[in-house]
């Protein structure tokens, strides 16, 4: 696992995390719940969504105040472990 010195980021910092999945009504809330396992509660303005061209998928961008590389790694592991998340960036 990488340490905070193995990254050009300086913590704490604002960091956007994107998760893509099916355009289900509750997908944004699902992503929020996964991210909030590793953060403080997120305000509504921290979460943005964008539908795909055909409307089959949605991309959810959650901007957090990242505190460490370990926190970011844990969030990405949480998201990619979900069968509803197609990919996370």
Order of alpha helices (4+ residues) and beta strands (2+ residues): beta-alpha-beta-beta-alpha-beta
